[in-house]
Amino acid sequence: MDLVARTDVPPATIHYYLRQGLLPRPRRVSGSRFGYDERHVRALRLIRSLRERRHVPLATIRRVLPELLALGPTEAFLPEMWDRALAPRAGDRRRDPAVRLLAAARDAFAKRGYGEVNVDELCRAARIAKGSFYRHYRSKEELFLTVAQAAADEVAQAFRSERDAADDPAEALARILAPRLPIFLDLFSRGLQGKPGDRATMARLLKELSADLGEAVDPDGPGPEWSGLAVLGRAVTRLLVGLEAGFDTPSRGTENRIQVRGPGSHLS
């Protein structure tokens, strides 16, 4: 089966989905040849529909895809089935202590940083008893990592919604990132210090978010992760140094020495 022809999904994107566990493993036919079947076609069409019509991040798709694939071939593509899978408790969210706690933590970490926030004040902001906190999370760190994942999902979803109307993808992404950037900077700082949970989450979120952004910028490109990483780098640079930072305009020779490097390259 020619999976690319059947689904109109580029080979690089299919391989990325396989690495991320979004698709069933293909059957090895011989050597480097693999066989695909209708399961792969259906899964790819569902992923593309959720991405294009609902702007759903890959991390969320990974969670809901098994439930949707368990439905009938027609039922899986019904919008009401997507609503049920994506928001099973939408009506109860305001009353749900876990949702209030996540919202309070997201606001506190974004405004004041991980180190300045404690569990007591998070419980007060969420209007829950301190004992209830530990029914949902083992520690402040576990809650922080959940907040970082939620923030990455929000960025990916918002960027896909705004991408078509934006003249400059990096500028649009910078606007979306701005209120959440302190969360990511805290995560990267803790990850680079070698904290195991933060380091693993940092690596995973960066890969997932880059792939999400890359698919939105260049859906037919050879490598969504690299396309997304490039636009993410430009957006973060805009936020950190500002559009009017007063840098001297680089000379032509300097411009020629500044290049985006792909995998396996090195600086001379």
Summary of the structure (lengths in Angstrom):
residues: 268
radius of gyration: 20.8
end to end distance: 44.4
largest distance: 61.9
contacts: 731
relative contact order: 0.08
helix: 71%
strand: 3%
